[in-house]
Amino acid sequence: MPKLIGPLRIKAAWGMSRLLDSGARVLAMALDREGVRLPRLRSAHVARRGVVFGLLGVVPLVVVTLSISGHSDREQFLAVFSLLGFLGGLFLMVGVGFWWLSKEDIRRLRDWGTITTQAASVTVIGPVFVRSGLCLLVTGAAAFGLYHLVDAASYGSWLYG
């Protein structure tokens, strides 16, 4: 965590900024000198959110899959939907690359207003690509697994369609 020297700028819940001494207890999210919210994003938190969003995306995938009546239509839907896993892998690689380029200056999407140059936008876009890549990767993997379950289902079963 970066060391703060001098007064600390915080943003109150009603949108007004206040200056506090760095020794005061801060309940609101603190801002550094550039106006970026502290603490900075951590890779484990971004990855966890991406995986949770992907797992939540599996629920509508299963509901829609079970609502498709024909077996071949169901398999085709899952085969096409499982291609999202490849797109997720691509997004993940791009996001990790952007994360590596921005080193210690990882910002939230809310900090878009603190960007001063075009090259600094990588600090915001990296976590977005990592989170969305993991979400697509988990959802695509679930569709791939569900495709194989539907393919192996016996004729007349509820999973066959």
C-alpha positions as CSV (number, residue, x, y, z in Angstrom):
1,M,0.0,0.0,0.0
2,P,1.4,3.4,-0.9
3,K,2.6,5.6,1.9
4,L,0.5,8.7,2.3
5,I,2.2,11.9,3.5
6,G,0.4,14.9,4.7
7,P,-3.3,15.5,4.3
8,L,-5.5,12.8,2.7
9,R,-8.3,13.6,0.3
10,I,-11.4,11.5,0.7
11,K,-14.7,11.6,-1.2
12,A,-17.7,11.6,1.0
13,A,-20.9,9.7,0.3
14,W,-22.6,12.8,-0.9
15,G,-19.9,13.5,-3.5
16,M,-18.0,16.4,-1.8
17,S,-14.3,16.1,-1.2
18,R,-12.8,16.8,2.2
19,L,-9.3,17.0,3.5
20,L,-8.4,15.0,6.6
21,D,-5.2,14.4,8.4
22,S,-3.5,11.1,7.5
23,G,-3.9,10.0,11.1
24,A,-7.7,10.2,11.1
25,R,-9.9,7.2,10.6
26,V,-11.3,7.1,7.1
27,L,-14.5,5.3,6.5
28,A,-15.0,6.5,2.9
29,M,-12.7,5.4,0.1
30,A,-9.5,7.4,0.2
31,L,-7.9,9.2,-2.8
32,D,-4.2,9.7,-3.5
33,R,-2.7,12.9,-4.9
34,E,-3.8,12.2,-8.4
35,G,-7.4,11.5,-7.4
36,V,-7.1,7.8,-7.8
37,R,-9.1,5.7,-5.3
38,L,-7.1,3.7,-2.7
39,P,-6.4,0.9,-2.2
40,R,-5.4,0.0,-5.7
41,L,-6.8,-3.1,-7.4
42,R,-5.2,-6.4,-6.6
43,S,-5.0,-9.2,-9.1
44,A,-6.6,-11.8,-6.8
45,H,-9.6,-9.6,-6.3
46,V,-10.1,-9.0,-10.0
47,A,-9.7,-12.7,-10.8
48,R,-12.1,-13.7,-8.1
49,R,-14.8,-11.3,-9.4
50,G,-14.3,-12.5,-12.9
51,V,-14.7,-16.2,-11.9
52,V,-17.8,-15.3,-9.8
53,F,-19.4,-13.4,-12.7
54,G,-18.6,-16.4,-14.9
55,L,-20.2,-18.8,-12.5
56,L,-23.3,-16.6,-12.3
57,G,-23.4,-16.6,-16.1
58,V,-23.6,-20.4,-16.1
59,V,-27.1,-20.3,-14.6
60,P,-28.8,-18.6,-17.6
61,L,-26.8,-20.8,-19.9
62,V,-28.3,-23.9,-18.3
63,V,-31.8,-22.4,-18.3
64,V,-31.6,-21.5,-22.0
65,T,-30.0,-24.8,-22.9
66,L,-32.8,-26.8,-21.3
67,S,-35.4,-24.6,-23.0
68,I,-34.2,-25.6,-26.5
69,S,-36.2,-28.7,-27.5
70,G,-34.2,-30.3,-30.4
71,H,-31.2,-32.4,-29.6
72,S,-29.1,-31.1,-32.5
73,D,-30.2,-27.5,-31.9
74,R,-29.2,-27.9,-28.3
75,E,-25.8,-29.3,-29.2
76,Q,-25.2,-26.6,-31.8
77,F,-26.1,-23.8,-29.3
78,L,-23.6,-25.2,-26.8
79,A,-20.9,-25.7,-29.4
80,V,-21.2,-22.1,-30.5
81,F,-21.4,-20.8,-27.0
82,S,-18.3,-22.7,-25.9
83,L,-16.3,-20.7,-28.4
84,L,-16.6,-17.9,-25.9
85,G,-13.9,-19.7,-23.9
86,F,-11.4,-18.9,-26.7
87,L,-12.5,-15.3,-26.7
88,G,-12.1,-15.3,-22.9
89,G,-8.6,-16.7,-23.2
90,L,-7.7,-13.9,-25.7
91,F,-9.2,-11.2,-23.4
92,L,-7.3,-12.7,-20.5
93,M,-4.0,-12.6,-22.3
94,V,-4.5,-9.0,-23.4
95,G,-5.6,-8.0,-19.9
96,V,-2.6,-9.7,-18.3
97,G,-0.3,-7.9,-20.8
98,F,-1.9,-4.5,-20.0
99,W,-1.6,-5.3,-16.3
100,W,2.1,-6.0,-16.7
101,L,2.6,-2.8,-18.7
102,S,1.0,-0.6,-16.1
103,K,3.1,-2.2,-13.3
104,E,2.0,-0.7,-9.9
105,D,-0.5,1.9,-11.3
106,I,-3.6,-0.3,-11.5
107,R,-6.8,1.8,-11.5
108,R,-10.5,1.1,-11.2
109,L,-13.0,1.9,-14.0
110,R,-14.3,4.6,-11.7
111,D,-10.9,6.3,-12.0
112,W,-11.3,6.9,-15.7
113,G,-11.4,10.7,-15.0
114,T,-7.9,10.6,-13.6
115,I,-6.4,9.5,-16.9
116,T,-4.3,12.3,-18.4
117,T,-2.7,10.6,-21.4
118,Q,-3.7,8.1,-24.0
119,A,-1.1,5.6,-22.8
120,A,-2.4,5.8,-19.2
121,S,-5.7,4.3,-20.2
122,V,-4.0,0.9,-20.1
123,T,-4.1,1.2,-16.3
124,V,-7.9,1.0,-16.4
125,I,-8.4,-1.3,-19.3
126,G,-6.1,-4.1,-18.0
127,P,-8.3,-5.1,-15.1
128,V,-11.4,-4.8,-17.3
129,F,-10.0,-7.3,-19.8
130,V,-8.8,-9.7,-17.1
131,R,-12.2,-9.7,-15.4
132,S,-14.2,-10.1,-18.6
133,G,-11.7,-12.7,-19.9
134,L,-12.1,-14.8,-16.9
135,C,-15.9,-14.4,-17.0
136,L,-16.0,-15.6,-20.6
137,L,-13.5,-18.4,-20.0
138,V,-15.6,-19.9,-17.1
139,T,-18.8,-19.6,-19.1
140,G,-17.3,-21.1,-22.2
141,A,-15.8,-24.0,-20.3
142,A,-19.2,-24.6,-18.7
143,A,-20.8,-24.6,-22.1
144,F,-18.1,-27.0,-23.4
145,G,-18.7,-29.4,-20.5
146,L,-22.5,-29.2,-20.9
147,Y,-22.1,-29.9,-24.6
148,H,-20.4,-33.2,-23.8
149,L,-23.1,-34.0,-21.3
150,V,-25.8,-33.4,-23.8
151,D,-23.9,-35.4,-26.5
152,A,-23.5,-38.4,-24.1
153,A,-27.1,-38.3,-22.9
154,S,-29.2,-41.3,-23.8
155,Y,-32.2,-40.9,-26.2
156,G,-35.4,-39.9,-24.4
157,S,-33.7,-38.4,-21.3
158,W,-34.5,-34.9,-20.2
159,L,-30.9,-33.8,-21.0
160,Y,-31.1,-35.3,-24.6
161,G,-33.8,-32.8,-25.6
